[in-house]
Amino acid sequence: MQSIEPETIIEQNQMAESAANLKIFLFGTPSFLINGQPITETTSNKVEALFAYLACHPYPHLREALASLLFTAHSRNQANNNLRVLLSRLRRVCEDAILISRQTVRLNPAYEVWLDTAVFQQTIAQQPENALKLYRGDFLETIHVQDAKGFVEWATLAREQHRLLALETLLQLIAKHEAAGNLNKAIQFAHQLLKIEPHQEGWHRWLIKLYLQAGQAAKAQTQLEACRTMLAATFSSELSPTTLALLKK
């Protein structure tokens, strides 16, 4: 494998001249803001995929490694050529936010970067309720790329890690607020839990119980029917006797 050479003089000048910031959202539908201005045309999912990957790994990457990550179905030469085209598109939308040399590609370290996934990870333990406000959907939820086995494997693992952390934290918050009698808060987080993972009958049942504790029988009935619809559509099954018993008089 080739060693990473120092960045070029052109890149050093770009770094010195940049006094800019990036704000990047990777939960749900990704969005990228440079100096407060959204990137509205990225030309392809792979442009966004590459930008997201560089944001999550803000250090120099060998071009060959990125080519293998994003173009697994091609020969090495074809993958490198495809990466060259992709980097040209990325440069058009990102300007000097990405530094590209003959050997390496990296996020420009002169930029101040705010990344929702990083803030989520850093604050979830001490400020869980604030951190969960950042979870607008699964990690890179709308990014679908073809012929990119390496990227898909990385994104899938990262998506599952963030998802499990959000679900575990929500379960803790629901239990905490229910025990304290803060039923409205518990209900709020139960809805977020089911938005992330709607296919757990037990979690629907928990929300139904919370509504009943709060004296909101009509909403409990509505939630039961939502659970019935989900089970029929997803598993071709019916409500369990345990769930049905919650609203039997």
N, C-alpha and C positions, 0 to 999 in steps of 0.2 A: 504494500500500500504506500502511496506517495505521502511524504511529509507535508505538513501545511506550511507554506511559505508566508513571510510577513506580508501584510496588506500593502497594496501599491500606494504610491505617492498620491495618486488621484483620490483613492479612498481616504487617505489621511486628511487631505484637504476638505473632502466632503464632511468628514467627522468634525473637523475644526470649525467649519462654517455653519454646521447645523445647531440650531437652538430650538428644537421642535419637540413635539410630543405625539405619542400614539395612544389611542384609547381603543382597546380591542375587546369585543364581546364574542365568546365562543360557545356560550350556553344558548341552546335554541338555534335560531337563525343567526349565523355569524355576521358581525358588522365591524368595520374597521374605519376609524376616524384619524385623520392626519391633521394636526393643528385645528381640531374641531370640525373639520370638513369630512363628511362621509365619502367613502369610495363607493360610487354608485354603479360603476361598470368595471367588473373584473374579468370579463370576457369568457371565463370558464370556471367550473368547479375546482379544477386543478390549480388555478391561480390562487383561489381562496385557500385551498388545502395547503399549498406551499407556504403562503403567508402565515397561516395558522401554525404550521409546524415550526417555522422560524421564530415566531413569537413565543412559543412554548420552550424553544431550545435556543436562547439568544447567544450563540457562540459560533465560530466559523465551522462550516460544514464543507467537506470536499464535494465538489460538483458530481463526481462519480457516485458518491454515496447517495446524494439526492436523486440522481438519475435512476439508481437501482430502487430507491424507495418509491418513486412515482411512476416508473415505467418498467414493470416486471415482465411484460409480454413481448419484449423486443430484444434484439441484439444489443451489445454494449454500445456500438457506434450509433445505432438508431436511438437508443435511450438517451445518449449524450446529445444528439441532435434535437430530440424532442425537448430536452431540458433547456437547450439554448433558446428555442422558440418560447418556451414557458417563461424563462427569465426575462426575455425581451418584453413580453406582455406585463410581467410583474413590475418591471422598471417603469413602464409607461404609467401605471396607476399609482405606484408608490414613490416614484422619484428617488430621492436619496435616503429613504427610510430603510432600504435594503442595499447593502454594499456587495457588489459583484466583482470578483477578480477572475483571472484566468483559471484559478484552481479552487477558489472558495466562494461561498455565499454566506452572508450573516445579516442579522438585524443590526442596524446602525447603533452602536453603543452610545452615541451622542444624543440619542432620543430618550426622553423620559417616557417610560412605558407603564400604562395602567392596563392590567390584564384581569378580566373578571375571574377566570379560573384560579389564578394565583392568589387573588384577594380572598376568594372563597376558601381555599385551602389554609390560608394563613389565619383566618378569623373564625373558622367554624367551631373551634374548641371553646374559645372565650366569648364570642359574640354570635352564637348560632342563629338567632332570629334575624340579625342583620345579614349574615352570610347567606341564608336561605333566600333572601330577597333577590340575590344575584342569579339564582337557579331558575332561569326562564324556560328551560327545556333541557333535553339531554345534550351532552357535549357534541358540537358539530352536527346537530340533529339533521340539518338539511343538506349536508355535504355528501354527495355520492359520486365516487370516482371509479373509473374502470381501469383495468390493467395496472393496478397499483397495490399489489399484495402487501408490501411492507407498510405502506401508509395505512391501509385498511386495518391491518393487525394492530398497529400502534393506536389508531383512533378508537378501535373497538375496546381495547384494554383500558384506555383513558376514560372512555365513556362509562364503562362498567364501574370503574373505581369511583368516579365522581357520583354516579347514580347511587351506589351502595352507601357512600358517605352521607348523601342527602337523605336517603331513606332511613338509615339508622338514627340520624339526628332528629328527623321528624318524629319517629316513634318515641324517642326519649322526651321530646317536647310535648307531645300529646299526653303521654302518661304523667308528666310533671304538672301540666296545667289542669288535667282532670283531677289529680290528687289534691290540688290547691283550690279546686272549685271554680277555676277560671274557664268555664265551659265554652264561652265564645272563642277564646284563644285556642282551646283544644279543637274545636270544630274547624277553625280556620286552618290549622295545620293538618287536620285530617283530610280536608279537601285538597291541600297541596300534595299530601301523600298519595291520594288516589289519582290525582292528575298525572303524577309520575308513573305510578303502577296501579292501573285500574282493575287488574284481573285477580285480586285477592279478595275472596268473599269475606274472609275474617276481618279485613280492614273496613269493608263496607259495613259489616255488622257492628264494628266499633263505633263508626260514625252514627249509625242508627241509634245505638245506646246513648251516645252523647246528646243527640237531639232529644231523646226521651227524658234524659236527666234535666235538660234545659226547658222541659215543658213544651217542646215544639213537635207535637205528634204528627202534624201534617207534613212537616219536612222529613220526619223519620219515615213516613209512608212513601214519600217521593223518592227518598234514597233507597228504600227497599225495592221499589219498582225499577230504579236505575240498575241495581244489582241484578235483578231478575233478567233485565234486557241484556246486560253484559254476559251473564252466564249462558243464556240461550244463543247469543250471537257468537261467542268465543269458544264455548265448550259443548254446545248443544245439550246443556244440562239444566236442571231446575234448582231453585233455592233449597238449601238444606233445611231440615226440620228445626234446627237450632235458630236459623235466621228467621224463619216464619213465626216461630214461637214468640219473638220479641214484640210483635204487634197483635198477637191474639188476645182477645178480651176474655 
